[in-house]
Amino acid sequence: MSRSKPIVGMWFTLIALSVAISMTGFTPQAYEPLFGMWPTAVVVWLIVALFFDWVVQSTGLGAVQVAVILALTQILGLEVGGVMMEGMAFGDALITAGFKMLFWVFPGGVYSWLSD
């Protein structure tokens, strides 16, 4: 049960970040989530938090280190590829990369803080 507190803490942090970002107007184009916007977000962030816990437990690395690795992996695969192969605007790629870092590192820090 000692791992449930950091998992739940990370999950709530991801949900809080989603709510905060949704109020800023930095939202993608219109789409139709599977269960509606917020129920889908809750389910997706729970899956992400459980995956993150599995990676931390499997590798033995620190939570923030895992968060940075996962964020950089996404950035290299999507933003760098988008700029170099799809003509994505560099500024848009930087903004998206910043949000990816925020959505991995901040909740990873909460996970680390609650793991003690």
N, CA, C and O atoms as CSV, one atom per row, in Angstrom:
chain,resi,resn,atom,element,x,y,z
A,1,MET,N,N,0.807,-1.202,0.000
A,1,MET,CA,C,0.000,0.000,0.000
A,1,MET,C,C,0.848,1.263,0.000
A,1,MET,O,O,0.313,2.354,-0.198
A,2,SER,N,N,2.141,1.150,0.213
A,2,SER,CA,C,2.974,2.345,0.290
A,2,SER,C,C,3.094,3.047,-1.057
A,2,SER,O,O,3.416,4.234,-1.104
A,3,ARG,N,N,2.842,2.339,-2.148
A,3,ARG,CA,C,2.937,2.962,-3.472
A,3,ARG,C,C,1.650,3.655,-3.877
A,3,ARG,O,O,1.655,4.438,-4.826
A,4,SER,N,N,0.549,3.394,-3.189
A,4,SER,CA,C,-0.723,4.005,-3.590
A,4,SER,C,C,-0.728,5.517,-3.389
A,4,SER,O,O,-1.309,6.244,-4.195
A,5,LYS,N,N,-0.086,6.001,-2.324
A,5,LYS,CA,C,-0.082,7.445,-2.080
A,5,LYS,C,C,0.609,8.219,-3.195
A,5,LYS,O,O,0.041,9.207,-3.660
A,6,PRO,N,N,1.813,7.829,-3.661
A,6,PRO,CA,C,2.415,8.575,-4.764
A,6,PRO,C,C,1.649,8.420,-6.082
A,6,PRO,O,O,1.595,9.359,-6.876
A,7,ILE,N,N,1.063,7.255,-6.320
A,7,ILE,CA,C,0.284,7.058,-7.549
A,7,ILE,C,C,-0.931,7.976,-7.553
A,7,ILE,O,O,-1.198,8.654,-8.545
A,8,VAL,N,N,-1.660,7.999,-6.456
A,8,VAL,CA,C,-2.851,8.852,-6.362
A,8,VAL,C,C,-2.445,10.328,-6.409
A,8,VAL,O,O,-3.124,11.142,-7.035
A,9,GLY,N,N,-1.346,10.666,-5.752
A,9,GLY,CA,C,-0.869,12.053,-5.794
A,9,GLY,C,C,-0.506,12.495,-7.200
A,9,GLY,O,O,-0.838,13.608,-7.607
A,10,MET,N,N,0.171,11.637,-7.944
A,10,MET,CA,C,0.516,11.960,-9.329
A,10,MET,C,C,-0.749,12.072,-10.171
A,10,MET,O,O,-0.867,12.975,-10.999
A,11,TRP,N,N,-1.684,11.167,-9.965
A,11,TRP,CA,C,-2.944,11.168,-10.707
A,11,TRP,C,C,-3.700,12.479,-10.493
A,11,TRP,O,O,-4.151,13.100,-11.455
A,12,PHE,N,N,-3.841,12.899,-9.235
A,12,PHE,CA,C,-4.532,14.155,-8.944
A,12,PHE,C,C,-3.779,15.357,-9.498
A,12,PHE,O,O,-4.399,16.326,-9.936
A,13,THR,N,N,-2.452,15.306,-9.484
A,13,THR,CA,C,-1.656,16.401,-10.053
A,13,THR,C,C,-1.905,16.516,-11.551
A,13,THR,O,O,-2.069,17.622,-12.065
A,14,LEU,N,N,-1.934,15.388,-12.257
A,14,LEU,CA,C,-2.216,15.402,-13.697
A,14,LEU,C,C,-3.611,15.958,-13.985
A,14,LEU,O,O,-3.793,16.725,-14.930
A,15,ILE,N,N,-4.583,15.574,-13.181
A,15,ILE,CA,C,-5.942,16.084,-13.362
A,15,ILE,C,C,-5.969,17.590,-13.110
A,15,ILE,O,O,-6.592,18.335,-13.866
A,16,ALA,N,N,-5.290,18.043,-12.041
A,16,ALA,CA,C,-5.253,19.475,-11.737
A,16,ALA,C,C,-4.581,20.257,-12.858
A,16,ALA,O,O,-5.048,21.335,-13.227
A,17,LEU,N,N,-3.488,19.726,-13.404
A,17,LEU,CA,C,-2.834,20.391,-14.532
A,17,LEU,C,C,-3.761,20.453,-15.741
A,17,LEU,O,O,-3.794,21.465,-16.441
A,18,SER,N,N,-4.504,19.396,-15.993
A,18,SER,CA,C,-5.447,19.381,-17.112
A,18,SER,C,C,-6.519,20.445,-16.940
A,18,SER,O,O,-6.866,21.145,-17.891
A,19,VAL,N,N,-7.040,20.566,-15.734
A,19,VAL,CA,C,-8.058,21.578,-15.462
A,19,VAL,C,C,-7.471,22.971,-15.654
A,19,VAL,O,O,-8.091,23.833,-16.278
A,20,ALA,N,N,-6.273,23.188,-15.113
A,20,ALA,CA,C,-5.632,24.504,-15.239
A,20,ALA,C,C,-5.361,24.856,-16.698
A,20,ALA,O,O,-5.623,25.983,-17.118
A,21,ILE,N,N,-4.847,23.922,-17.462
A,21,ILE,CA,C,-4.546,24.172,-18.872
A,21,ILE,C,C,-5.831,24.395,-19.665
A,21,ILE,O,O,-5.854,25.215,-20.583
A,22,SER,N,N,-6.890,23.683,-19.325
A,22,SER,CA,C,-8.149,23.845,-20.059
A,22,SER,C,C,-8.733,25.245,-19.875
A,22,SER,O,O,-9.509,25.702,-20.714
A,23,MET,N,N,-8.376,25.921,-18.803
A,23,MET,CA,C,-8.876,27.269,-18.552
A,23,MET,C,C,-8.060,28.346,-19.261
A,23,MET,O,O,-8.471,29.506,-19.290
A,24,THR,N,N,-6.919,27.987,-19.830
A,24,THR,CA,C,-6.056,28.979,-20.461
A,24,THR,C,C,-6.347,29.195,-21.936
A,24,THR,O,O,-5.937,30.209,-22.501
A,25,GLY,N,N,-7.027,28.287,-22.553
A,25,GLY,CA,C,-7.277,28.396,-23.983
A,25,GLY,C,C,-6.245,27.671,-24.829
A,25,GLY,O,O,-6.345,27.678,-26.056
A,26,PHE,N,N,-5.251,27.044,-24.202
A,26,PHE,CA,C,-4.255,26.256,-24.931
A,26,PHE,C,C,-4.788,24.847,-25.139
A,26,PHE,O,O,-4.207,23.879,-24.648
A,27,THR,N,N,-5.882,24.732,-25.860
A,27,THR,CA,C,-6.468,23.414,-26.090
A,27,THR,C,C,-6.365,23.071,-27.565
A,27,THR,O,O,-6.416,23.958,-28.417
A,28,PRO,N,N,-6.220,21.795,-27.871
A,28,PRO,CA,C,-6.115,21.392,-29.280
A,28,PRO,C,C,-7.439,21.568,-30.014
A,28,PRO,O,O,-8.460,21.919,-29.422
A,29,GLN,N,N,-7.393,21.318,-31.300
A,29,GLN,CA,C,-8.602,21.423,-32.104
A,29,GLN,C,C,-9.674,20.473,-31.570
A,29,GLN,O,O,-9.403,19.581,-30.767
A,30,ALA,N,N,-10.881,20.695,-32.039
A,30,ALA,CA,C,-12.019,19.914,-31.547
A,30,ALA,C,C,-11.836,18.425,-31.838
A,30,ALA,O,O,-11.389,18.044,-32.920
A,31,TYR,N,N,-12.175,17.616,-30.889
A,31,TYR,CA,C,-12.126,16.168,-31.023
A,31,TYR,C,C,-13.193,15.580,-30.116
A,31,TYR,O,O,-13.780,16.290,-29.300
A,32,GLU,N,N,-13.440,14.304,-30.253
A,32,GLU,CA,C,-14.493,13.635,-29.496
A,32,GLU,C,C,-13.870,12.558,-28.610
A,32,GLU,O,O,-13.602,11.455,-29.087
A,33,PRO,N,N,-13.630,12.856,-27.314
A,33,PRO,CA,C,-13.065,11.848,-26.414
A,33,PRO,C,C,-13.998,10.645,-26.252
A,33,PRO,O,O,-15.208,10.755,-26.450
A,34,LEU,N,N,-13.436,9.531,-25.901
A,34,LEU,CA,C,-14.172,8.268,-25.818
A,34,LEU,C,C,-15.357,8.331,-24.854
A,34,LEU,O,O,-16.463,7.928,-25.216
A,35,PHE,N,N,-15.144,8.831,-23.631
A,35,PHE,CA,C,-16.196,8.861,-22.605
A,35,PHE,C,C,-16.656,10.272,-22.273
A,35,PHE,O,O,-17.306,10.474,-21.247
A,36,GLY,N,N,-16.342,11.247,-23.103
A,36,GLY,CA,C,-16.547,12.644,-22.737
A,36,GLY,C,C,-15.229,13.174,-22.202
A,36,GLY,O,O,-14.365,12.387,-21.814
A,37,MET,N,N,-15.055,14.473,-22.172
A,37,MET,CA,C,-13.754,15.063,-21.873
A,37,MET,C,C,-13.203,14.660,-20.512
A,37,MET,O,O,-12.134,14.054,-20.439
A,38,TRP,N,N,-13.904,14.982,-19.439
A,38,TRP,CA,C,-13.315,14.767,-18.123
A,38,TRP,C,C,-13.289,13.305,-17.676
A,38,TRP,O,O,-12.295,12.898,-17.074
A,39,PRO,N,N,-14.302,12.498,-17.926
A,39,PRO,CA,C,-14.144,11.082,-17.571
A,39,PRO,C,C,-12.979,10.423,-18.307
A,39,PRO,O,O,-12.255,9.608,-17.734
A,40,THR,N,N,-12.804,10.781,-19.578
A,40,THR,CA,C,-11.686,10.225,-20.341
A,40,THR,C,C,-10.353,10.690,-19.766
A,40,THR,O,O,-9.426,9.891,-19.638
A,41,ALA,N,N,-10.244,11.975,-19.418
A,41,ALA,CA,C,-9.005,12.498,-18.829
A,41,ALA,C,C,-8.672,11.767,-17.528
A,41,ALA,O,O,-7.513,11.427,-17.288
A,42,VAL,N,N,-9.680,11.525,-16.692
A,42,VAL,CA,C,-9.453,10.828,-15.423
A,42,VAL,C,C,-8.914,9.417,-15.672
A,42,VAL,O,O,-7.980,8.980,-14.999
A,43,VAL,N,N,-9.498,8.711,-16.630
A,43,VAL,CA,C,-9.054,7.348,-16.940
A,43,VAL,C,C,-7.645,7.360,-17.537
A,43,VAL,O,O,-6.792,6.567,-17.139
A,44,VAL,N,N,-7.406,8.255,-18.486
A,44,VAL,CA,C,-6.085,8.315,-19.133
A,44,VAL,C,C,-5.006,8.638,-18.106
A,44,VAL,O,O,-3.958,7.992,-18.093
A,45,TRP,N,N,-5.244,9.631,-17.243
A,45,TRP,CA,C,-4.215,10.000,-16.263
A,45,TRP,C,C,-3.984,8.893,-15.237
A,45,TRP,O,O,-2.871,8.753,-14.729
A,46,LEU,N,N,-5.003,8.112,-14.925
A,46,LEU,CA,C,-4.785,6.964,-14.036
A,46,LEU,C,C,-3.878,5.940,-14.717
A,46,LEU,O,O,-2.968,5.397,-14.091
A,47,ILE,N,N,-4.128,5.681,-16.000
A,47,ILE,CA,C,-3.271,4.752,-16.744
A,47,ILE,C,C,-1.833,5.271,-16.791
A,47,ILE,O,O,-0.890,4.500,-16.610
A,48,VAL,N,N,-1.662,6.572,-17.034
A,48,VAL,CA,C,-0.322,7.173,-17.085
A,48,VAL,C,C,0.369,7.047,-15.725
A,48,VAL,O,O,1.547,6.694,-15.666
A,49,ALA,N,N,-0.347,7.331,-14.632
A,49,ALA,CA,C,0.247,7.246,-13.297
A,49,ALA,C,C,0.661,5.808,-12.976
A,49,ALA,O,O,1.725,5.585,-12.398
A,50,LEU,N,N,-0.170,4.836,-13.344
A,50,LEU,CA,C,0.188,3.432,-13.106
A,50,LEU,C,C,1.379,3.016,-13.960
A,50,LEU,O,O,2.255,2.292,-13.487
A,51,PHE,N,N,1.422,3.464,-15.207
A,51,PHE,CA,C,2.575,3.191,-16.075
A,51,PHE,C,C,3.840,3.814,-15.493
A,51,PHE,O,O,4.888,3.171,-15.447
A,52,PHE,N,N,3.742,5.051,-15.055
A,52,PHE,CA,C,4.886,5.739,-14.467
A,52,PHE,C,C,5.401,4.973,-13.250
A,52,PHE,O,O,6.607,4.777,-13.107
A,53,ASP,N,N,4.495,4.540,-12.378
A,53,ASP,CA,C,4.893,3.754,-11.197
A,53,ASP,C,C,5.597,2.475,-11.611
A,53,ASP,O,O,6.599,2.091,-11.007
A,54,TRP,N,N,5.082,1.815,-12.632
A,54,TRP,CA,C,5.707,0.586,-13.115
A,54,TRP,C,C,7.125,0.847,-13.627
A,54,TRP,O,O,8.040,0.073,-13.347
A,55,VAL,N,N,7.306,1.937,-14.376
A,55,VAL,CA,C,8.635,2.267,-14.897
A,55,VAL,C,C,9.590,2.567,-13.744
A,55,VAL,O,O,10.723,2.085,-13.743
A,56,VAL,N,N,9.153,3.349,-12.772
A,56,VAL,CA,C,10.003,3.675,-11.624
A,56,VAL,C,C,10.380,2.403,-10.873
A,56,VAL,O,O,11.545,2.205,-10.527
A,57,GLN,N,N,9.401,1.546,-10.622
A,57,GLN,CA,C,9.676,0.309,-9.881
A,57,GLN,C,C,10.550,-0.654,-10.682
A,57,GLN,O,O,11.388,-1.352,-10.110
A,58,SER,N,N,10.362,-0.696,-11.985
A,58,SER,CA,C,11.115,-1.633,-12.829
A,58,SER,C,C,12.567,-1.212,-13.023
A,58,SER,O,O,13.464,-2.054,-13.072
A,59,THR,N,N,12.795,0.093,-13.134
A,59,THR,CA,C,14.148,0.569,-13.436
A,59,THR,C,C,14.961,0.897,-12.200
A,59,THR,O,O,16.189,0.822,-12.231
A,60,GLY,N,N,14.301,1.260,-11.115
A,60,GLY,CA,C,15.019,1.661,-9.919
A,60,GLY,C,C,15.556,3.087,-9.993
A,60,GLY,O,O,16.264,3.530,-9.088
A,61,LEU,N,N,15.227,3.806,-11.059
A,61,LEU,CA,C,15.651,5.200,-11.198
A,61,LEU,C,C,14.767,6.092,-10.332
A,61,LEU,O,O,13.694,5.676,-9.895
A,62,GLY,N,N,15.219,7.308,-10.088
A,62,GLY,CA,C,14.414,8.278,-9.363
A,62,GLY,C,C,13.225,8.714,-10.198
A,62,GLY,O,O,13.269,8.672,-11.427
A,63,ALA,N,N,12.159,9.133,-9.523
A,63,ALA,CA,C,10.926,9.493,-10.221
A,63,ALA,C,C,11.123,10.677,-11.160
A,63,ALA,O,O,10.602,10.668,-12.275
A,64,VAL,N,N,11.852,11.678,-10.739
A,64,VAL,CA,C,12.052,12.843,-11.603
A,64,VAL,C,C,12.928,12.466,-12.796
A,64,VAL,O,O,12.707,12.943,-13.909
A,65,GLN,N,N,13.910,11.619,-12.564
A,65,GLN,CA,C,14.761,11.168,-13.670
A,65,GLN,C,C,13.932,10.395,-14.701
A,65,GLN,O,O,14.110,10.589,-15.904
A,66,VAL,N,N,13.044,9.537,-14.250
A,66,VAL,CA,C,12.156,8.807,-15.160
A,66,VAL,C,C,11.254,9.788,-15.903
A,66,VAL,O,O,11.029,9.637,-17.104
A,67,ALA,N,N,10.735,10.794,-15.195
A,67,ALA,CA,C,9.858,11.786,-15.826
A,67,ALA,C,C,10.581,12.537,-16.940
A,67,ALA,O,O,10.018,12.752,-18.014
A,68,VAL,N,N,11.820,12.935,-16.687
A,68,VAL,CA,C,12.594,13.652,-17.709
A,68,VAL,C,C,12.864,12.736,-18.904
A,68,VAL,O,O,12.758,13.174,-20.049
A,69,ILE,N,N,13.205,11.495,-18.658
A,69,ILE,CA,C,13.469,10.550,-19.747
A,69,ILE,C,C,12.216,10.343,-20.597
A,69,ILE,O,O,12.292,10.367,-21.826
A,70,LEU,N,N,11.074,10.142,-19.959
A,70,LEU,CA,C,9.829,9.951,-20.706
A,70,LEU,C,C,9.449,11.207,-21.490
A,70,LEU,O,O,9.006,11.111,-22.634
A,71,ALA,N,N,9.618,12.374,-20.888
A,71,ALA,CA,C,9.299,13.626,-21.589
A,71,ALA,C,C,10.219,13.825,-22.784
A,71,ALA,O,O,9.756,14.164,-23.873
A,72,LEU,N,N,11.522,13.617,-22.591
A,72,LEU,CA,C,12.464,13.783,-23.699
A,72,LEU,C,C,12.205,12.778,-24.819
A,72,LEU,O,O,12.381,13.095,-25.996
A,73,THR,N,N,11.791,11.578,-24.456
A,73,THR,CA,C,11.458,10.578,-25.469
A,73,THR,C,C,10.290,11.051,-26.328
A,73,THR,O,O,10.327,10.932,-27.553
A,74,GLN,N,N,9.257,11.586,-25.687
A,74,GLN,CA,C,8.121,12.116,-26.447
A,74,GLN,C,C,8.531,13.308,-27.305
A,74,GLN,O,O,8.132,13.412,-28.465
A,75,ILE,N,N,9.323,14.200,-26.735
A,75,ILE,CA,C,9.745,15.395,-27.471
A,75,ILE,C,C,10.585,15.014,-28.681
A,75,ILE,O,O,10.379,15.547,-29.771
A,76,LEU,N,N,11.524,14.102,-28.500
A,76,LEU,CA,C,12.361,13.674,-29.628
A,76,LEU,C,C,11.532,12.973,-30.698
A,76,LEU,O,O,11.771,13.162,-31.890
A,77,GLY,N,N,10.576,12.178,-30.287
A,77,GLY,CA,C,9.773,11.439,-31.254
A,77,GLY,C,C,8.733,12.274,-31.961
A,77,GLY,O,O,8.452,12.044,-33.137
A,78,LEU,N,N,8.151,13.246,-31.266
A,78,LEU,CA,C,7.038,13.986,-31.854
A,78,LEU,C,C,7.418,15.398,-32.306
A,78,LEU,O,O,7.187,15.758,-33.461
A,79,GLU,N,N,7.989,16.188,-31.424
A,79,GLU,CA,C,8.290,17.576,-31.785
A,79,GLU,C,C,9.472,17.695,-32.736
A,79,GLU,O,O,9.395,18.410,-33.735
A,80,VAL,N,N,10.559,17.003,-32.435
A,80,VAL,CA,C,11.722,17.070,-33.333
A,80,VAL,C,C,11.346,16.490,-34.694
A,80,VAL,O,O,11.662,17.070,-35.733
A,81,GLY,N,N,10.678,15.358,-34.682
A,81,GLY,CA,C,10.222,14.771,-35.943
A,81,GLY,C,C,9.227,15.662,-36.661
A,81,GLY,O,O,9.259,15.766,-37.887
A,82,GLY,N,N,8.345,16.303,-35.915
A,82,GLY,CA,C,7.371,17.196,-36.516
A,82,GLY,C,C,8.010,18.395,-37.193
A,82,GLY,O,O,7.596,18.797,-38.281
A,83,VAL,N,N,9.013,18.961,-36.555
A,83,VAL,CA,C,9.710,20.113,-37.143
A,83,VAL,C,C,10.515,19.679,-38.365
A,83,VAL,O,O,10.487,20.345,-39.400
A,84,MET,N,N,11.230,18.564,-38.243
A,84,MET,CA,C,12.146,18.171,-39.297
A,84,MET,C,C,11.463,17.462,-40.475
A,84,MET,O,O,11.942,17.551,-41.606
A,85,MET,N,N,10.370,16.773,-40.225
A,85,MET,CA,C,9.767,15.981,-41.295
A,85,MET,C,C,8.390,16.456,-41.736
A,85,MET,O,O,7.972,16.180,-42.860
A,86,GLU,N,N,7.683,17.164,-40.871
A,86,GLU,CA,C,6.309,17.534,-41.203
A,86,GLU,C,C,6.107,19.034,-41.348
A,86,GLU,O,O,4.998,19.484,-41.636
A,87,GLY,N,N,7.159,19.805,-41.153
A,87,GLY,CA,C,7.041,21.245,-41.291
A,87,GLY,C,C,6.343,21.939,-40.141
A,87,GLY,O,O,5.807,23.034,-40.311
A,88,MET,N,N,6.340,21.313,-38.966
A,88,MET,CA,C,5.738,21.933,-37.794
A,88,MET,C,C,6.512,23.203,-37.448
A,88,MET,O,O,7.740,23.219,-37.522
A,89,ALA,N,N,5.802,24.261,-37.073
A,89,ALA,CA,C,6.466,25.510,-36.702
A,89,ALA,C,C,7.324,25.286,-35.459
A,89,ALA,O,O,6.897,24.623,-34.513
A,90,PHE,N,N,8.524,25.837,-35.467
A,90,PHE,CA,C,9.462,25.646,-34.357
A,90,PHE,C,C,8.891,26.184,-33.046
A,90,PHE,O,O,9.051,25.565,-31.995
A,91,GLY,N,N,8.230,27.326,-33.110
A,91,GLY,CA,C,7.628,27.901,-31.903
A,91,GLY,C,C,6.560,27.001,-31.313
A,91,GLY,O,O,6.485,26.828,-30.097
A,92,ASP,N,N,5.733,26.428,-32.180
A,92,ASP,CA,C,4.706,25.495,-31.712
A,92,ASP,C,C,5.341,24.264,-31.075
A,92,ASP,O,O,4.861,23.762,-30.058
A,93,ALA,N,N,6.423,23.783,-31.679
A,93,ALA,CA,C,7.120,22.617,-31.131
A,93,ALA,C,C,7.704,22.930,-29.750
A,93,ALA,O,O,7.661,22.088,-28.854
A,94,LEU,N,N,8.244,24.130,-29.578
A,94,LEU,CA,C,8.794,24.520,-28.267
A,94,LEU,C,C,7.705,24.598,-27.203
A,94,LEU,O,O,7.898,24.144,-26.075
A,95,ILE,N,N,6.574,25.168,-27.562
A,95,ILE,CA,C,5.457,25.272,-26.611
A,95,ILE,C,C,4.964,23.881,-26.226
A,95,ILE,O,O,4.748,23.596,-25.048
A,96,THR,N,N,4.788,23.029,-27.209
A,96,THR,CA,C,4.332,21.660,-26.939
A,96,THR,C,C,5.353,20.902,-26.101
A,96,THR,O,O,4.984,20.168,-25.184
A,97,ALA,N,N,6.633,21.075,-26.411
A,97,ALA,CA,C,7.690,20.415,-25.631
A,97,ALA,C,C,7.668,20.903,-24.179
A,97,ALA,O,O,7.859,20.116,-23.253
A,98,GLY,N,N,7.435,22.192,-23.988
A,98,GLY,CA,C,7.344,22.729,-22.625
A,98,GLY,C,C,6.195,22.124,-21.845
A,98,GLY,O,O,6.335,21.793,-20.668
A,99,PHE,N,N,5.043,21.979,-22.516
A,99,PHE,CA,C,3.902,21.346,-21.844
A,99,PHE,C,C,4.186,19.882,-21.528
A,99,PHE,O,O,3.773,19.385,-20.480
A,100,LYS,N,N,4.880,19.193,-22.414
A,100,LYS,CA,C,5.218,17.787,-22.142
A,100,LYS,C,C,6.141,17.675,-20.941
A,100,LYS,O,O,5.971,16.794,-20.099
A,101,MET,N,N,7.120,18.572,-20.864
A,101,MET,CA,C,8.003,18.569,-19.689
A,101,MET,C,C,7.196,18.853,-18.424
A,101,MET,O,O,7.370,18.184,-17.406
A,102,LEU,N,N,6.316,19.845,-18.495
A,102,LEU,CA,C,5.477,20.185,-17.345
A,102,LEU,C,C,4.633,18.994,-16.906
A,102,LEU,O,O,4.552,18.692,-15.715
A,103,PHE,N,N,3.996,18.310,-17.881
A,103,PHE,CA,C,3.095,17.208,-17.548
A,103,PHE,C,C,3.817,15.930,-17.138
A,103,PHE,O,O,3.166,15.007,-16.649
A,104,TRP,N,N,5.119,15.836,-17.313
A,104,TRP,CA,C,5.873,14.694,-16.803
A,104,TRP,C,C,6.633,15.058,-15.534
A,104,TRP,O,O,6.559,14.328,-14.545
A,105,VAL,N,N,7.356,16.163,-15.541
A,105,VAL,CA,C,8.271,16.461,-14.443
A,105,VAL,C,C,7.539,16.915,-13.179
A,105,VAL,O,O,7.878,16.466,-12.084
A,106,PHE,N,N,6.554,17.785,-13.306
A,106,PHE,CA,C,5.839,18.243,-12.109
A,106,PHE,C,C,5.124,17.087,-11.398
A,106,PHE,O,O,5.314,16.921,-10.193
A,107,PRO,N,N,4.312,16.283,-12.090
A,107,PRO,CA,C,3.703,15.129,-11.416
A,107,PRO,C,C,4.744,14.108,-10.942
A,107,PRO,O,O,4.552,13.463,-9.912
A,108,GLY,N,N,5.847,13.958,-11.692
A,108,GLY,CA,C,6.919,13.069,-11.234
A,108,GLY,C,C,7.524,13.552,-9.935
A,108,GLY,O,O,7.874,12.748,-9.071
A,109,GLY,N,N,7.650,14.867,-9.791
A,109,GLY,CA,C,8.140,15.444,-8.534
A,109,GLY,C,C,7.179,15.186,-7.386
A,109,GLY,O,O,7.603,14.888,-6.269
A,110,VAL,N,N,5.879,15.300,-7.660
A,110,VAL,CA,C,4.872,14.987,-6.638
A,110,VAL,C,C,4.961,13.517,-6.258
A,110,VAL,O,O,4.907,13.176,-5.076
A,111,TYR,N,N,5.097,12.651,-7.244
A,111,TYR,CA,C,5.260,11.214,-6.980
A,111,TYR,C,C,6.480,10.980,-6.077
A,111,TYR,O,O,6.404,10.237,-5.098
A,112,SER,N,N,7.594,11.618,-6.417
A,112,SER,CA,C,8.817,11.464,-5.623
A,112,SER,C,C,8.618,11.963,-4.204
A,112,SER,O,O,9.019,11.303,-3.245
A,113,TRP,N,N,8.001,13.126,-4.069
A,113,TRP,CA,C,7.784,13.729,-2.753
A,113,TRP,C,C,6.895,12.841,-1.877
A,113,TRP,O,O,7.135,12.714,-0.677
A,114,LEU,N,N,5.867,12.226,-2.477
A,114,LEU,CA,C,4.950,11.376,-1.703
A,114,LEU,C,C,5.495,9.961,-1.492
A,114,LEU,O,O,4.922,9.190,-0.722
A,115,SER,N,N,6.587,9.617,-2.163
A,115,SER,CA,C,7.152,8.270,-2.016
A,115,SER,C,C,7.923,8.079,-0.716
A,115,SER,O,O,8.186,6.947,-0.310
A,116,ASP,N,N,8.278,9.155,-0.077
A,116,ASP,CA,C,9.083,9.046,1.162
A,116,ASP,C,C,8.317,8.525,2.318
A,116,ASP,O,O,8.866,8.385,3.410
